[in-house]
């Protein structure tokens, strides 16, 4: 259970980094275990131009590096049409609007559960609040 909570925290941090750089259409795909997927989550977002796409990628990289995480693989940074940051348990995809429409990962992985950022982050906050409340009760 701890691994699942840590993973959701890491994905949430990636989402926050995307949002900080004004990424558009941030979506999370929770992939089914029996779908043949090689990862648990896709974080998918769009940037409006190559500089913003690179800035989003840099922000995700910096935020997760602060947690001690480095991507296992990075692709597409120089071209900045589709940047892929592979963190093994989740993959961040940062698209130009044209590339996102063309590759349409949401359609390709239609068996995945589509989550809004607030859903994943709300679950994380709820656990944090429950943990804090439990700690206060133990001290009292």
N, CA, C and O atoms as CSV, one atom per row, in Angstrom:
chain,resi,resn,atom,element,x,y,z
A,1,UNK,N,N,0.816,-1.194,0.000
A,1,UNK,CA,C,0.000,0.000,0.000
A,1,UNK,C,C,0.861,1.260,0.000
A,1,UNK,O,O,0.507,2.270,-0.609
A,2,UNK,N,N,2.009,1.181,0.702
A,2,UNK,CA,C,2.896,2.333,0.751
A,2,UNK,C,C,3.400,2.696,-0.634
A,2,UNK,O,O,3.530,3.874,-0.967
A,3,UNK,N,N,3.690,1.664,-1.456
A,3,UNK,CA,C,4.184,1.927,-2.807
A,3,UNK,C,C,3.125,2.651,-3.632
A,3,UNK,O,O,3.445,3.574,-4.380
A,4,UNK,N,N,1.876,2.239,-3.501
A,4,UNK,CA,C,0.790,2.884,-4.245
A,4,UNK,C,C,0.641,4.343,-3.824
A,4,UNK,O,O,0.434,5.217,-4.666
A,5,UNK,N,N,0.746,4.603,-2.531
A,5,UNK,CA,C,0.644,5.976,-2.039
A,5,UNK,C,C,1.817,6.815,-2.524
A,5,UNK,O,O,1.636,7.965,-2.925
A,6,UNK,N,N,3.017,6.246,-2.490
A,6,UNK,CA,C,4.205,6.959,-2.967
A,6,UNK,C,C,4.078,7.254,-4.457
A,6,UNK,O,O,4.441,8.337,-4.917
A,7,UNK,N,N,3.565,6.295,-5.200
A,7,UNK,CA,C,3.392,6.481,-6.637
A,7,UNK,C,C,2.399,7.599,-6.919
A,7,UNK,O,O,2.654,8.448,-7.773
A,8,UNK,N,N,1.281,7.612,-6.222
A,8,UNK,CA,C,0.290,8.675,-6.427
A,8,UNK,C,C,0.875,10.037,-6.071
A,8,UNK,O,O,0.567,11.038,-6.719
A,9,UNK,N,N,1.723,10.075,-5.036
A,9,UNK,CA,C,2.370,11.338,-4.670
A,9,UNK,C,C,3.295,11.800,-5.790
A,9,UNK,O,O,3.309,12.981,-6.137
A,10,UNK,N,N,4.066,10.876,-6.357
A,10,UNK,CA,C,4.984,11.220,-7.438
A,10,UNK,C,C,4.227,11.719,-8.672
A,10,UNK,O,O,4.623,12.706,-9.293
A,11,UNK,N,N,3.145,11.037,-9.018
A,11,UNK,CA,C,2.331,11.466,-10.153
A,11,UNK,C,C,1.737,12.838,-9.865
A,11,UNK,O,O,1.701,13.694,-10.748
A,12,UNK,N,N,1.271,13.054,-8.641
A,12,UNK,CA,C,0.719,14.363,-8.256
A,12,UNK,C,C,1.762,15.460,-8.387
A,12,UNK,O,O,1.451,16.564,-8.834
A,13,UNK,N,N,2.989,15.165,-8.004
A,13,UNK,CA,C,4.063,16.154,-8.131
A,13,UNK,C,C,4.331,16.484,-9.593
A,13,UNK,O,O,4.576,17.641,-9.933
A,14,UNK,N,N,4.288,15.480,-10.456
A,14,UNK,CA,C,4.459,15.715,-11.890
A,14,UNK,C,C,3.331,16.597,-12.425
A,14,UNK,O,O,3.564,17.488,-13.242
A,15,UNK,N,N,2.119,16.345,-11.963
A,15,UNK,CA,C,0.959,17.139,-12.388
A,15,UNK,C,C,1.126,18.593,-11.948
A,15,UNK,O,O,0.881,19.513,-12.729
A,16,UNK,N,N,1.540,18.796,-10.707
A,16,UNK,CA,C,1.743,20.154,-10.195
A,16,UNK,C,C,2.778,20.890,-11.048
A,16,UNK,O,O,2.596,22.063,-11.376
A,17,UNK,N,N,3.864,20.199,-11.407
A,17,UNK,CA,C,4.894,20.807,-12.251
A,17,UNK,C,C,4.316,21.217,-13.608
A,17,UNK,O,O,4.622,22.295,-14.118
A,18,UNK,N,N,3.480,20.352,-14.187
A,18,UNK,CA,C,2.831,20.673,-15.466
A,18,UNK,C,C,1.937,21.900,-15.314
A,18,UNK,O,O,1.976,22.816,-16.136
A,19,UNK,N,N,1.145,21.905,-14.271
A,19,UNK,CA,C,0.226,23.023,-14.040
A,19,UNK,C,C,0.965,24.321,-13.765
A,19,UNK,O,O,0.521,25.390,-14.183
A,20,UNK,N,N,2.098,24.235,-13.061
A,20,UNK,CA,C,2.894,25.438,-12.775
A,20,UNK,C,C,3.378,26.119,-14.054
A,20,UNK,O,O,3.561,27.336,-14.083
A,21,UNK,N,N,3.581,25.339,-15.098
A,21,UNK,CA,C,4.041,25.891,-16.381
A,21,UNK,C,C,2.888,26.062,-17.370
A,21,UNK,O,O,3.097,26.171,-18.578
A,22,UNK,N,N,1.674,26.082,-16.834
A,22,UNK,CA,C,0.462,26.360,-17.633
A,22,UNK,C,C,0.209,25.351,-18.742
A,22,UNK,O,O,-0.254,25.713,-19.823
A,23,UNK,N,N,0.515,24.074,-18.472
A,23,UNK,CA,C,0.193,23.024,-19.435
A,23,UNK,C,C,-1.315,22.984,-19.633
A,23,UNK,O,O,-2.078,23.273,-18.711
A,24,UNK,N,N,-1.733,22.629,-20.821
A,24,UNK,CA,C,-3.151,22.563,-21.143
A,24,UNK,C,C,-3.622,21.116,-21.177
A,24,UNK,O,O,-2.839,20.200,-21.432
A,25,UNK,N,N,-4.902,20.925,-20.918
A,25,UNK,CA,C,-5.556,19.615,-21.009
A,25,UNK,C,C,-4.768,18.517,-20.280
A,25,UNK,O,O,-4.445,17.483,-20.866
A,26,UNK,N,N,-4.465,18.751,-19.010
A,26,UNK,CA,C,-3.743,17.749,-18.225
A,26,UNK,C,C,-4.698,16.605,-17.898
A,26,UNK,O,O,-5.760,16.816,-17.313
A,27,UNK,N,N,-4.312,15.409,-18.278
A,27,UNK,CA,C,-5.122,14.215,-18.066
A,27,UNK,C,C,-4.241,13.101,-17.525
A,27,UNK,O,O,-3.058,13.014,-17.854
A,28,UNK,N,N,-4.826,12.257,-16.699
A,28,UNK,CA,C,-4.112,11.093,-16.184
A,28,UNK,C,C,-4.851,9.859,-16.669
A,28,UNK,O,O,-6.073,9.768,-16.554
A,29,UNK,N,N,-4.110,8.921,-17.207
A,29,UNK,CA,C,-4.678,7.635,-17.596
A,29,UNK,C,C,-4.129,6.590,-16.639
A,29,UNK,O,O,-2.920,6.367,-16.584
A,30,UNK,N,N,-5.012,5.952,-15.889
A,30,UNK,CA,C,-4.618,4.858,-15.014
A,30,UNK,C,C,-4.802,3.582,-15.816
A,30,UNK,O,O,-5.926,3.187,-16.125
A,31,UNK,N,N,-3.700,2.948,-16.147
A,31,UNK,CA,C,-3.730,1.792,-17.035
A,31,UNK,C,C,-4.080,0.530,-16.266
A,31,UNK,O,O,-3.643,0.342,-15.131
A,32,UNK,N,N,-4.864,-0.326,-16.886
A,32,UNK,CA,C,-5.281,-1.573,-16.255
A,32,UNK,C,C,-4.119,-2.547,-16.183
A,32,UNK,O,O,-3.297,-2.614,-17.097
A,33,UNK,N,N,-4.056,-3.290,-15.111
A,33,UNK,CA,C,-2.950,-4.243,-14.900
A,33,UNK,C,C,-2.900,-5.315,-15.981
A,33,UNK,O,O,-1.813,-5.737,-16.376
A,34,UNK,N,N,-4.057,-5.763,-16.469
A,34,UNK,CA,C,-4.094,-6.847,-17.448
A,34,UNK,C,C,-4.155,-6.356,-18.900
A,34,UNK,O,O,-4.465,-7.135,-19.800
A,35,UNK,N,N,-3.863,-5.074,-19.132
A,35,UNK,CA,C,-3.957,-4.515,-20.480
A,35,UNK,C,C,-2.671,-4.671,-21.278
A,35,UNK,O,O,-2.613,-4.292,-22.448
A,36,UNK,N,N,-1.640,-5.230,-20.650
A,36,UNK,CA,C,-0.356,-5.334,-21.326
A,36,UNK,C,C,0.467,-4.059,-21.200
A,36,UNK,O,O,1.518,-3.927,-21.826
A,37,UNK,N,N,-0.007,-3.136,-20.400
A,37,UNK,CA,C,0.696,-1.868,-20.210
A,37,UNK,C,C,1.998,-2.105,-19.453
A,37,UNK,O,O,2.091,-2.995,-18.608
A,38,UNK,N,N,2.976,-1.311,-19.767
A,38,UNK,CA,C,4.296,-1.425,-19.157
A,38,UNK,C,C,4.469,-0.452,-17.994
A,38,UNK,O,O,5.553,-0.369,-17.415
A,39,UNK,N,N,3.425,0.277,-17.651
A,39,UNK,CA,C,3.480,1.278,-16.597
A,39,UNK,C,C,2.108,1.391,-15.943
A,39,UNK,O,O,1.141,0.814,-16.438
A,40,UNK,N,N,2.012,2.118,-14.849
A,40,UNK,CA,C,0.734,2.246,-14.144
A,40,UNK,C,C,-0.071,3.465,-14.576
A,40,UNK,O,O,-1.299,3.410,-14.647
A,41,UNK,N,N,0.620,4.568,-14.863
A,41,UNK,CA,C,-0.066,5.820,-15.209
A,41,UNK,C,C,0.610,6.502,-16.390
A,41,UNK,O,O,1.823,6.409,-16.578
A,42,UNK,N,N,-0.208,7.189,-17.178
A,42,UNK,CA,C,0.268,8.166,-18.152
A,42,UNK,C,C,-0.224,9.521,-17.661
A,42,UNK,O,O,-1.398,9.676,-17.327
A,43,UNK,N,N,0.668,10.491,-17.617
A,43,UNK,CA,C,0.273,11.881,-17.425
A,43,UNK,C,C,0.403,12.494,-18.809
A,43,UNK,O,O,1.483,12.480,-19.400
A,44,UNK,N,N,-0.692,13.029,-19.325
A,44,UNK,CA,C,-0.710,13.571,-20.679
A,44,UNK,C,C,-1.099,15.045,-20.599
A,44,UNK,O,O,-2.073,15.405,-19.940
A,45,UNK,N,N,-0.324,15.891,-21.279
A,45,UNK,CA,C,-0.664,17.317,-21.316
A,45,UNK,C,C,-0.172,17.915,-22.628
A,45,UNK,O,O,0.532,17.268,-23.404
A,46,UNK,N,N,-0.559,19.164,-22.854
A,46,UNK,CA,C,-0.172,19.863,-24.075
A,46,UNK,C,C,0.474,21.192,-23.735
A,46,UNK,O,O,0.163,21.826,-22.727
A,47,UNK,N,N,1.388,21.593,-24.615
A,47,UNK,CA,C,1.976,22.921,-24.564
A,47,UNK,C,C,1.655,23.634,-25.862
A,47,UNK,O,O,1.346,22.995,-26.868
A,48,UNK,N,N,1.726,24.942,-25.842
A,48,UNK,CA,C,1.322,25.712,-27.026
A,48,UNK,C,C,2.455,25.968,-28.001
A,48,UNK,O,O,2.207,26.305,-29.158
A,49,UNK,N,N,3.707,25.813,-27.550
A,49,UNK,CA,C,4.846,26.033,-28.438
A,49,UNK,C,C,6.046,25.241,-27.907
A,49,UNK,O,O,6.024,24.784,-26.764
A,50,UNK,N,N,7.095,25.076,-28.729
A,50,UNK,CA,C,8.243,24.269,-28.304
A,50,UNK,C,C,8.888,24.741,-26.995
A,50,UNK,O,O,9.287,23.911,-26.178
A,51,UNK,N,N,8.996,26.031,-26.786
A,51,UNK,CA,C,9.603,26.521,-25.540
A,51,UNK,C,C,8.780,26.129,-24.323
A,51,UNK,O,O,9.334,25.721,-23.302
A,52,UNK,N,N,7.465,26.249,-24.423
A,52,UNK,CA,C,6.628,25.868,-23.292
A,52,UNK,C,C,6.707,24.360,-23.049
A,52,UNK,O,O,6.757,23.923,-21.899
A,53,UNK,N,N,6.718,23.576,-24.102
A,53,UNK,CA,C,6.815,22.117,-23.968
A,53,UNK,C,C,8.115,21.753,-23.246
A,53,UNK,O,O,8.106,20.911,-22.348
A,54,UNK,N,N,9.220,22.373,-23.625
A,54,UNK,CA,C,10.489,22.124,-22.952
A,54,UNK,C,C,10.455,22.626,-21.503
A,54,UNK,O,O,11.006,21.979,-20.612
A,55,UNK,N,N,9.820,23.758,-21.267
A,55,UNK,CA,C,9.722,24.293,-19.903
A,55,UNK,C,C,8.910,23.354,-19.005
A,55,UNK,O,O,9.244,23.167,-17.835
A,56,UNK,N,N,7.855,22.773,-19.549
A,56,UNK,CA,C,7.052,21.806,-18.782
A,56,UNK,C,C,7.912,20.591,-18.444
A,56,UNK,O,O,7.914,20.123,-17.306
A,57,UNK,N,N,8.641,20.082,-19.440
A,57,UNK,CA,C,9.515,18.925,-19.220
A,57,UNK,C,C,10.574,19.239,-18.162
A,57,UNK,O,O,10.847,18.419,-17.285
A,58,UNK,N,N,11.161,20.422,-18.251
A,58,UNK,CA,C,12.173,20.826,-17.270
A,58,UNK,C,C,11.580,20.909,-15.864
A,58,UNK,O,O,12.207,20.484,-14.893
A,59,UNK,N,N,10.371,21.456,-15.763
A,59,UNK,CA,C,9.722,21.602,-14.456
A,59,UNK,C,C,9.417,20.241,-13.835
A,59,UNK,O,O,9.620,20.042,-12.637
A,60,UNK,N,N,8.931,19.306,-14.649
A,60,UNK,CA,C,8.657,17.950,-14.148
A,60,UNK,C,C,9.964,17.317,-13.679
A,60,UNK,O,O,10.032,16.744,-12.592
A,61,UNK,N,N,10.993,17.426,-14.505
A,61,UNK,CA,C,12.291,16.842,-14.170
A,61,UNK,C,C,12.837,17.429,-12.861
A,61,UNK,O,O,13.300,16.684,-11.997
A,62,UNK,N,N,12.785,18.740,-12.713
A,62,UNK,CA,C,13.305,19.393,-11.506
A,62,UNK,C,C,12.505,19.015,-10.262
A,62,UNK,O,O,13.078,18.735,-9.209
A,63,UNK,N,N,11.192,19.007,-10.389
A,63,UNK,CA,C,10.341,18.706,-9.231
A,63,UNK,C,C,10.543,17.269,-8.749
A,63,UNK,O,O,10.614,17.014,-7.547
A,64,UNK,N,N,10.633,16.343,-9.690
A,64,UNK,CA,C,10.814,14.942,-9.312
A,64,UNK,C,C,12.251,14.655,-8.884
A,64,UNK,O,O,12.488,13.772,-8.060
A,65,UNK,N,N,13.194,15.383,-9.430
A,65,UNK,CA,C,14.578,15.225,-8.983
A,65,UNK,C,C,14.704,15.639,-7.516
A,65,UNK,O,O,15.509,15.071,-6.778
A,66,UNK,N,N,13.917,16.618,-7.097
A,66,UNK,CA,C,13.912,17.035,-5.689
A,66,UNK,C,C,13.430,15.897,-4.784
A,66,UNK,O,O,13.746,15.879,-3.594
A,67,UNK,N,N,12.671,14.951,-5.339
A,67,UNK,CA,C,12.215,13.769,-4.596
A,67,UNK,C,C,13.183,12.599,-4.760
A,67,UNK,O,O,12.930,11.498,-4.271
A,68,UNK,N,N,14.288,12.847,-5.451
A,68,UNK,CA,C,15.272,11.795,-5.663
A,68,UNK,C,C,14.981,10.928,-6.874
A,68,UNK,O,O,15.510,9.822,-6.981
A,69,UNK,N,N,14.157,11.405,-7.779
A,69,UNK,CA,C,13.783,10.617,-8.954
A,69,UNK,C,C,14.384,11.208,-10.227
A,69,UNK,O,O,14.390,12.422,-10.427
A,70,UNK,N,N,14.884,10.329,-11.071
A,70,UNK,CA,C,15.372,10.714,-12.394
A,70,UNK,C,C,14.632,9.864,-13.408
A,70,UNK,O,O,14.326,8.705,-13.129
A,71,UNK,N,N,14.336,10.411,-14.581
A,71,UNK,CA,C,13.676,9.579,-15.588
A,71,UNK,C,C,14.600,8.471,-16.081
A,71,UNK,O,O,15.798,8.686,-16.266
A,72,UNK,N,N,14.040,7.297,-16.290
A,72,UNK,CA,C,14.804,6.177,-16.839
A,72,UNK,C,C,15.120,6.430,-18.310
A,72,UNK,O,O,16.123,5.951,-18.839
A,73,UNK,N,N,14.236,7.200,-18.960
A,73,UNK,CA,C,14.402,7.476,-20.381
A,73,UNK,C,C,13.688,8.782,-20.715
A,73,UNK,O,O,12.607,9.061,-20.197
A,74,UNK,N,N,14.297,9.567,-21.574
A,74,UNK,CA,C,13.692,10.812,-22.063
A,74,UNK,C,C,13.794,10.804,-23.577
A,74,UNK,O,O,14.807,10.393,-24.143
A,75,UNK,N,N,12.729,11.264,-24.226
A,75,UNK,CA,C,12.715,11.315,-25.680
A,75,UNK,C,C,12.049,12.579,-26.173
A,75,UNK,O,O,11.122,13.085,-25.540
A,76,UNK,N,N,12.516,13.094,-27.305
A,76,UNK,CA,C,11.834,14.168,-28.010
A,76,UNK,C,C,12.065,15.580,-27.492
A,76,UNK,O,O,11.391,16.508,-27.940
A,77,UNK,N,N,12.991,15.769,-26.567
A,77,UNK,CA,C,13.171,17.088,-25.954
A,77,UNK,C,C,13.595,18.143,-26.981
A,77,UNK,O,O,13.057,19.250,-26.983
A,78,UNK,N,N,14.543,17.815,-27.846
A,78,UNK,CA,C,15.040,18.812,-28.810
A,78,UNK,C,C,13.966,19.243,-29.806
A,78,UNK,O,O,13.845,20.427,-30.119
A,79,UNK,N,N,13.192,18.288,-30.299
A,79,UNK,CA,C,12.155,18.610,-31.279
A,79,UNK,C,C,10.962,19.286,-30.612
A,79,UNK,O,O,10.311,20.141,-31.212
A,80,UNK,N,N,10.680,18.904,-29.383
A,80,UNK,CA,C,9.607,19.492,-28.566
A,80,UNK,C,C,8.236,19.428,-29.235
A,80,UNK,O,O,7.434,20.355,-29.117
A,81,UNK,N,N,7.979,18.337,-29.931
A,81,UNK,CA,C,6.635,18.065,-30.459
A,81,UNK,C,C,5.919,17.090,-29.529
A,81,UNK,O,O,4.719,17.205,-29.280
A,82,UNK,N,N,6.692,16.125,-29.021
A,82,UNK,CA,C,6.192,15.126,-28.080
A,82,UNK,C,C,7.363,14.734,-27.195
A,82,UNK,O,O,8.238,13.975,-27.613
A,83,UNK,N,N,7.380,15.246,-25.989
A,83,UNK,CA,C,8.429,14.908,-25.042
A,83,UNK,C,C,7.889,13.802,-24.141
A,83,UNK,O,O,6.782,13.898,-23.612
A,84,UNK,N,N,8.684,12.758,-23.978
A,84,UNK,CA,C,8.313,11.628,-23.144
A,84,UNK,C,C,9.328,11.529,-22.010
A,84,UNK,O,O,10.535,11.471,-22.248
A,85,UNK,N,N,8.832,11.510,-20.782
A,85,UNK,CA,C,9.665,11.318,-19.595
A,85,UNK,C,C,9.200,10.033,-18.930
A,85,UNK,O,O,8.093,9.974,-18.395
A,86,UNK,N,N,10.040,9.004,-18.960
A,86,UNK,CA,C,9.679,7.682,-18.451
A,86,UNK,C,C,10.243,7.499,-17.049
A,86,UNK,O,O,11.456,7.419,-16.861
A,87,UNK,N,N,9.344,7.433,-16.067
A,87,UNK,CA,C,9.731,7.202,-14.674
A,87,UNK,C,C,9.400,5.768,-14.240
A,87,UNK,O,O,9.244,5.503,-13.049
A,88,UNK,N,N,9.296,4.861,-15.187
A,88,UNK,CA,C,9.027,3.432,-15.037
A,88,UNK,C,C,7.585,3.171,-14.573
A,88,UNK,O,O,6.807,2.578,-15.321
A,89,UNK,N,N,7.211,3.599,-13.362
A,89,UNK,CA,C,5.851,3.366,-12.869
A,89,UNK,C,C,4.837,4.335,-13.466
A,89,UNK,O,O,3.631,4.094,-13.398
A,90,UNK,N,N,5.318,5.425,-14.048
A,90,UNK,CA,C,4.455,6.351,-14.766
A,90,UNK,C,C,5.281,7.049,-15.841
A,90,UNK,O,O,6.502,7.172,-15.735
A,91,UNK,N,N,4.580,7.502,-16.878
A,91,UNK,CA,C,5.222,8.176,-18.002
A,91,UNK,C,C,4.512,9.503,-18.218
A,91,UNK,O,O,3.283,9.565,-18.247
A,92,UNK,N,N,5.299,10.563,-18.368
A,92,UNK,CA,C,4.757,11.887,-18.643
A,92,UNK,C,C,4.916,12.145,-20.140
A,92,UNK,O,O,6.017,12.047,-20.683
A,93,UNK,N,N,3.797,12.476,-20.804
A,93,UNK,CA,C,3.784,12.795,-22.233
A,93,UNK,C,C,3.407,14.266,-22.366
A,93,UNK,O,O,2.343,14.684,-21.910
A,94,UNK,N,N,4.280,15.045,-22.990
A,94,UNK,CA,C,4.006,16.467,-23.200
A,94,UNK,C,C,3.974,16.694,-24.706
A,94,UNK,O,O,4.989,16.561,-25.389
A,95,UNK,N,N,2.801,17.035,-25.209
A,95,UNK,CA,C,2.571,17.143,-26.643
A,95,UNK,C,C,2.378,18.579,-27.102
A,95,UNK,O,O,1.973,19.448,-26.330
A,96,UNK,N,N,2.677,18.810,-28.379
A,96,UNK,CA,C,2.138,19.988,-29.055
A,96,UNK,C,C,0.675,19.630,-29.334
A,96,UNK,O,O,0.316,18.453,-29.318
A,97,UNK,N,N,-0.153,20.610,-29.583
A,97,UNK,CA,C,-1.572,20.317,-29.843
A,97,UNK,C,C,-1.730,19.414,-31.068
A,97,UNK,O,O,-2.556,18.501,-31.069
A,98,UNK,N,N,-0.943,19.670,-32.101
A,98,UNK,CA,C,-1.020,18.874,-33.333
A,98,UNK,C,C,-0.627,17.423,-33.080
A,98,UNK,O,O,-1.328,16.505,-33.506
A,99,UNK,N,N,0.493,17.213,-32.390
A,99,UNK,CA,C,0.960,15.846,-32.107
A,99,UNK,C,C,-0.022,15.114,-31.196
A,99,UNK,O,O,-0.266,13.921,-31.375
A,100,UNK,N,N,-0.580,15.823,-30.228
A,100,UNK,CA,C,-1.533,15.161,-29.317
A,100,UNK,C,C,-2.755,14.675,-30.080
A,100,UNK,O,O,-3.240,13.565,-29.863
A,101,UNK,N,N,-3.236,15.512,-30.966
A,101,UNK,CA,C,-4.399,15.118,-31.768
A,101,UNK,C,C,-4.044,13.949,-32.687
A,101,UNK,O,O,-4.844,13.027,-32.850
A,102,UNK,N,N,-2.869,13.978,-33.281
A,102,UNK,CA,C,-2.454,12.934,-34.213
A,102,UNK,C,C,-2.293,11.578,-33.516
A,102,UNK,O,O,-2.812,10.572,-33.999
A,103,UNK,N,N,-1.584,11.542,-32.394
A,103,UNK,CA,C,-1.309,10.272,-31.712
A,103,UNK,C,C,-2.469,9.818,-30.830
A,103,UNK,O,O,-2.655,8.618,-30.629
A,104,UNK,N,N,-3.235,10.739,-30.312
A,104,UNK,CA,C,-4.464,10.465,-29.555
A,104,UNK,C,C,-4.324,9.284,-28.582
A,104,UNK,O,O,-5.007,8.268,-28.711
A,105,UNK,N,N,-3.424,9.446,-27.613
A,105,UNK,CA,C,-3.190,8.377,-26.632
A,105,UNK,C,C,-4.457,7.994,-25.862
A,105,UNK,O,O,-4.649,6.833,-25.503
A,106,UNK,N,N,-5.309,8.975,-25.616
A,106,UNK,CA,C,-6.547,8.674,-24.885
A,106,UNK,C,C,-7.396,7.669,-25.656
A,106,UNK,O,O,-8.061,6.833,-25.044
A,107,UNK,N,N,-7.387,7.733,-26.982
A,107,UNK,CA,C,-8.127,6.762,-27.796
A,107,UNK,C,C,-7.382,5.430,-27.849
A,107,UNK,O,O,-7.990,4.366,-27.741
A,108,UNK,N,N,-6.063,5.497,-28.016
A,108,UNK,CA,C,-5.264,4.271,-28.085
A,108,UNK,C,C,-5.384,3.444,-26.806
A,108,UNK,O,O,-5.423,2.215,-26.859
A,109,UNK,N,N,-5.441,4.108,-25.676
A,109,UNK,CA,C,-5.541,3.444,-24.369
A,109,UNK,C,C,-6.931,3.656,-23.791
A,109,UNK,O,O,-7.076,4.001,-22.618
A,110,UNK,N,N,-7.952,3.449,-24.614
A,110,UNK,CA,C,-9.323,3.715,-24.164
A,110,UNK,C,C,-9.781,2.798,-23.036
A,110,UNK,O,O,-10.776,3.092,-22.373
A,111,UNK,N,N,-9.073,1.693,-22.808
A,111,UNK,CA,C,-9.434,0.819,-21.684
A,111,UNK,C,C,-8.948,1.397,-20.349
A,111,UNK,O,O,-9.355,0.934,-19.284
A,112,UNK,N,N,-8.090,2.395,-20.412
A,112,UNK,CA,C,-7.562,3.012,-19.186
A,112,UNK,C,C,-8.637,3.869,-18.520
A,112,UNK,O,O,-9.548,4.368,-19.180
A,113,UNK,N,N,-8.515,4.028,-17.210
A,113,UNK,CA,C,-9.411,4.914,-16.467
A,113,UNK,C,C,-8.875,6.325,-16.600
A,113,UNK,O,O,-7.734,6.604,-16.234
A,114,UNK,N,N,-9.701,7.208,-17.122
A,114,UNK,CA,C,-9.293,8.602,-17.309
A,114,UNK,C,C,-9.590,9.373,-16.028
A,114,UNK,O,O,-10.730,9.410,-15.565
A,115,UNK,N,N,-8.563,9.981,-15.465
A,115,UNK,CA,C,-8.707,10.750,-14.231
A,115,UNK,C,C,-8.384,12.211,-14.491
A,115,UNK,O,O,-7.537,12.535,-15.323
A,116,UNK,N,N,-9.056,13.072,-13.783
A,116,UNK,CA,C,-8.702,14.483,-13.796
A,116,UNK,C,C,-7.653,14.696,-12.709
A,116,UNK,O,O,-7.650,13.969,-11.716
A,117,UNK,N,N,-6.766,15.672,-12.870
A,117,UNK,CA,C,-5.737,15.906,-11.855
A,117,UNK,C,C,-6.308,16.054,-10.444
A,117,UNK,O,O,-5.728,15.542,-9.487
A,118,UNK,N,N,-7.422,16.737,-10.311
A,118,UNK,CA,C,-8.014,16.962,-8.991
A,118,UNK,C,C,-8.392,15.643,-8.311
A,118,UNK,O,O,-8.306,15.541,-7.087
A,119,UNK,N,N,-8.806,14.636,-9.080
A,119,UNK,CA,C,-9.193,13.348,-8.492
A,119,UNK,C,C,-8.000,12.664,-7.827
A,119,UNK,O,O,-8.108,12.186,-6.698
A,120,UNK,N,N,-6.890,12.619,-8.508
A,120,UNK,CA,C,-5.702,11.977,-7.956
A,120,UNK,C,C,-5.167,12.781,-6.773
A,120,UNK,O,O,-4.762,12.213,-5.759
A,121,UNK,N,N,-5.170,14.086,-6.907
A,121,UNK,CA,C,-4.629,14.945,-5.859
A,121,UNK,C,C,-5.555,14.993,-4.644
A,121,UNK,O,O,-5.079,15.126,-3.517
A,122,UNK,N,N,-6.862,14.888,-4.853
A,122,UNK,CA,C,-7.822,14.864,-3.743
A,122,UNK,C,C,-7.604,13.608,-2.903
A,122,UNK,O,O,-7.642,13.669,-1.674
A,123,UNK,N,N,-7.378,12.477,-3.555
A,123,UNK,CA,C,-7.128,11.224,-2.837
A,123,UNK,C,C,-5.853,11.356,-2.007
A,123,UNK,O,O,-5.786,10.859,-0.883
A,124,UNK,N,N,-4.850,12.019,-2.559
A,124,UNK,CA,C,-3.596,12.215,-1.840
A,124,UNK,C,C,-3.820,13.110,-0.619
A,124,UNK,O,O,-3.329,12.801,0.466
A,125,UNK,N,N,-4.556,14.216,-0.783
A,125,UNK,CA,C,-4.827,15.141,0.321
A,125,UNK,C,C,-5.637,14.475,1.410
A,125,UNK,O,O,-5.382,14.691,2.595
A,126,UNK,N,N,-6.617,13.662,1.022
A,126,UNK,CA,C,-7.475,12.986,1.991
A,126,UNK,C,C,-6.638,12.080,2.890
A,126,UNK,O,O,-6.836,12.055,4.105
A,127,UNK,N,N,-5.699,11.333,2.294
A,127,UNK,CA,C,-4.814,10.478,3.083
A,127,UNK,C,C,-3.939,11.313,4.000
A,127,UNK,O,O,-3.716,10.941,5.153
A,128,UNK,N,N,-3.439,12.437,3.502
A,128,UNK,CA,C,-2.586,13.310,4.314
A,128,UNK,C,C,-3.366,13.855,5.493
A,128,UNK,O,O,-2.853,13.880,6.612
A,129,UNK,N,N,-4.604,14.294,5.264
A,129,UNK,CA,C,-5.435,14.818,6.344
A,129,UNK,C,C,-5.763,13.724,7.348
A,129,UNK,O,O,-5.740,13.969,8.554
A,130,UNK,N,N,-6.068,12.526,6.875
A,130,UNK,CA,C,-6.378,11.409,7.762
A,130,UNK,C,C,-5.158,11.068,8.616
A,130,UNK,O,O,-5.286,10.825,9.816
A,131,UNK,N,N,-4.001,11.050,8.012
A,131,UNK,CA,C,-2.761,10.763,8.746
A,131,UNK,C,C,-2.492,11.833,9.791
A,131,UNK,O,O,-2.118,11.508,10.918
A,132,UNK,N,N,-2.675,13.101,9.442
A,132,UNK,CA,C,-2.443,14.201,10.385
A,132,UNK,C,C,-3.436,14.148,11.546
A,132,UNK,O,O,-3.069,14.384,12.698
A,133,UNK,N,N,-4.689,13.839,11.235
A,133,UNK,CA,C,-5.709,13.729,12.278
A,133,UNK,C,C,-5.387,12.583,13.226
A,133,UNK,O,O,-5.526,12.725,14.441
A,134,UNK,N,N,-4.958,11.445,12.680
A,134,UNK,CA,C,-4.588,10.295,13.499
A,134,UNK,C,C,-3.414,10.626,14.408
A,134,UNK,O,O,-3.387,10.216,15.568
A,135,UNK,N,N,-2.449,11.364,13.886
A,135,UNK,CA,C,-1.281,11.729,14.693
A,135,UNK,C,C,-1.670,12.649,15.831
A,135,UNK,O,O,-1.144,12.522,16.937
A,136,UNK,N,N,-2.597,13.587,15.576
A,136,UNK,CA,C,-3.067,14.496,16.634
A,136,UNK,C,C,-3.785,13.714,17.716
A,136,UNK,O,O,-3.600,13.983,18.903
A,137,UNK,N,N,-4.602,12.748,17.321
A,137,UNK,CA,C,-5.363,11.934,18.302
A,137,UNK,C,C,-4.411,11.123,19.159
A,137,UNK,O,O,-4.638,10.972,20.359
A,138,UNK,N,N,-3.344,10.594,18.563
A,138,UNK,CA,C,-2.387,9.800,19.327
A,138,UNK,C,C,-1.660,10.655,20.367
A,138,UNK,O,O,-1.364,10.187,21.466
A,139,UNK,N,N,-1.374,11.917,20.012
A,139,UNK,CA,C,-0.678,12.812,20.930
A,139,UNK,C,C,-1.584,13.251,22.085
A,139,UNK,O,O,-1.104,13.511,23.188
A,140,UNK,N,N,-2.870,13.330,21.833
A,140,UNK,CA,C,-3.823,13.828,22.832
A,140,UNK,C,C,-4.088,12.830,23.938
A,140,UNK,O,O,-4.867,13.110,24.849
